[in-house]
């Protein structure tokens, strides 16, 4: 298995710990929780592709490629749905607490939402006109998104 599977597993643990560490779980937390899980679900495709590249066992490569091919039609919709959940989460948080520049969690959340917007936009643009530059922006913004998401949850 790729190191990304282990990193994704740690990300899921951080999400679960962050949500259930709060005593009353608010509506905005649930929206953020679902959005985070959708983001990590989509990011797991990177782990699958890394495993396919690193594996020397042909049977494993074929099995993982077949699984990835089945999930591919839903990938862009899951990402778009994650963006909607995250935007609702952010709107509810700002509505409840107001916007404060000096609050690190809010700034990292805003940056994460911006990167997620870039991620979804490049994903849809790649569907209609794929280029190497868009693919690289999509991959690197996905990595940035994952780590910013974990940072947002830890703060």
C-alpha positions as CSV (number, residue, x, y, z in Angstrom):
1,X,0.0,0.0,0.0
2,X,1.1,3.6,-0.7
3,X,2.1,5.9,2.1
4,X,-0.9,8.1,1.1
5,X,-3.3,5.4,2.4
6,X,-1.7,5.8,5.8
7,X,-1.7,9.6,5.6
8,X,-5.4,9.5,4.5
9,X,-6.2,7.2,7.4
10,X,-4.5,9.7,9.8
11,X,-6.6,12.5,8.2
12,X,-9.8,10.6,8.8
13,X,-8.8,10.0,12.4
14,X,-8.1,13.8,12.8
15,X,-11.6,14.5,11.3
16,X,-13.3,12.1,13.6
17,X,-11.4,13.3,16.7
18,X,-12.1,16.9,15.8
19,X,-15.8,16.4,15.5
20,X,-16.4,14.2,18.5
21,X,-14.1,16.2,20.7
22,X,-16.9,18.9,20.9
23,X,-19.7,18.4,23.4
24,X,-22.7,19.6,21.5
25,X,-22.2,19.0,17.8
26,X,-23.6,22.0,15.9
27,X,-25.1,22.0,12.5
28,X,-22.1,23.9,11.0
29,X,-19.8,21.2,12.4
30,X,-21.8,18.5,10.7
31,X,-21.5,20.4,7.3
32,X,-17.8,20.7,7.8
33,X,-17.5,17.0,8.8
34,X,-19.3,15.8,5.7
35,X,-17.3,18.2,3.5
36,X,-14.0,17.0,5.0
37,X,-14.9,13.3,4.5
38,X,-15.9,13.9,0.9
39,X,-12.6,15.7,0.3
40,X,-10.6,12.8,1.9
41,X,-12.7,10.3,-0.1
42,X,-11.7,12.0,-3.3
43,X,-8.1,12.4,-2.2
44,X,-7.9,8.6,-1.7
45,X,-7.8,8.3,-5.5
46,X,-4.3,9.8,-5.3
47,X,-3.4,7.0,-2.9
48,X,-4.8,4.4,-5.3
49,X,-2.8,5.8,-8.3
50,X,0.4,5.9,-6.2
51,X,-0.2,2.3,-5.2
52,X,-0.7,1.4,-8.9
53,X,2.5,3.1,-9.9
54,X,4.6,1.6,-7.0
55,X,3.2,-2.0,-7.1
56,X,5.0,-4.7,-9.0
57,X,2.1,-7.2,-8.8
58,X,0.1,-7.0,-12.0
59,X,-3.1,-8.5,-10.4
60,X,-3.1,-5.7,-7.7
61,X,-2.6,-3.0,-10.4
62,X,-5.5,-4.3,-12.5
63,X,-7.8,-4.6,-9.4
64,X,-7.0,-1.1,-8.3
65,X,-7.3,0.4,-11.8
66,X,-10.7,-1.3,-12.2
67,X,-11.9,0.1,-8.8
68,X,-10.7,3.6,-9.7
69,X,-12.4,3.4,-13.1
70,X,-15.7,2.6,-11.4
71,X,-15.4,5.6,-9.1
72,X,-14.2,8.0,-11.8
73,X,-17.7,9.1,-12.9
74,X,-18.5,10.3,-9.4
75,X,-15.2,12.0,-8.6
76,X,-16.1,15.4,-10.0
77,X,-19.6,15.3,-8.4
78,X,-18.2,14.3,-5.0
79,X,-15.7,17.2,-5.2
80,X,-18.5,19.7,-6.2
81,X,-20.7,18.4,-3.3
82,X,-17.7,18.8,-0.9
83,X,-17.4,22.4,-2.1
84,X,-21.1,23.0,-1.4
85,X,-20.8,21.5,2.1
86,X,-17.7,23.5,2.9
87,X,-19.2,26.8,1.7
88,X,-22.4,26.1,3.7
89,X,-20.1,25.3,6.7
90,X,-18.2,28.6,6.3
91,X,-21.3,30.6,5.8
92,X,-22.9,29.2,9.0
93,X,-19.7,29.8,11.0
94,X,-19.4,33.4,9.8
95,X,-23.1,33.9,10.5
96,X,-22.7,32.6,14.0
97,X,-19.3,34.0,15.1
98,X,-18.7,36.8,12.6
99,X,-15.5,37.2,10.6
100,X,-12.3,37.8,12.4
101,X,-8.9,38.3,10.7
102,X,-7.0,37.5,13.9
103,X,-8.5,34.0,14.4
104,X,-6.1,31.5,12.8
105,X,-8.7,28.7,12.4
106,X,-10.9,31.0,10.4
107,X,-8.0,32.2,8.1
108,X,-6.9,28.7,7.4
109,X,-10.5,27.7,6.8
110,X,-10.9,30.5,4.3
111,X,-7.6,29.6,2.6
112,X,-8.8,25.9,2.5
113,X,-12.1,26.9,0.9
114,X,-10.2,29.0,-1.7
115,X,-8.0,26.0,-2.6
116,X,-11.0,23.7,-2.7
117,X,-12.6,26.1,-5.2
118,X,-9.5,26.1,-7.3
119,X,-9.4,22.3,-7.0
120,X,-13.0,21.9,-8.2
121,X,-12.6,24.5,-11.0
122,X,-9.4,22.8,-12.4
123,X,-11.1,19.4,-12.1
124,X,-14.1,20.6,-14.2
125,X,-11.8,22.4,-16.7
126,X,-9.7,19.2,-17.1
127,X,-12.9,17.4,-18.1
128,X,-13.5,19.8,-21.1
129,X,-9.9,20.6,-22.1
130,X,-7.2,18.6,-20.4
131,X,-3.7,20.0,-20.3
132,X,-0.6,19.0,-18.3
133,X,-0.6,22.4,-16.5
134,X,-4.2,21.9,-15.3
135,X,-3.4,18.4,-14.2
136,X,-0.4,19.6,-12.2
137,X,-2.4,22.4,-10.6
138,X,-5.1,19.9,-9.8
139,X,-2.7,17.5,-8.1
140,X,-0.7,20.1,-6.2
141,X,-3.8,22.0,-5.1
142,X,-5.2,18.6,-3.9
143,X,-2.1,18.0,-1.7
144,X,-2.2,21.5,-0.4
145,X,-5.9,21.2,0.3
146,X,-5.5,17.9,2.3
147,X,-2.8,19.4,4.5
148,X,-4.7,22.7,5.0
149,X,-7.8,20.7,5.9
150,X,-5.9,18.8,8.6
151,X,-4.3,22.0,9.9
152,X,-7.8,23.6,10.0
153,X,-9.1,20.7,12.1
154,X,-6.1,20.7,14.5
155,X,-6.3,24.5,15.2
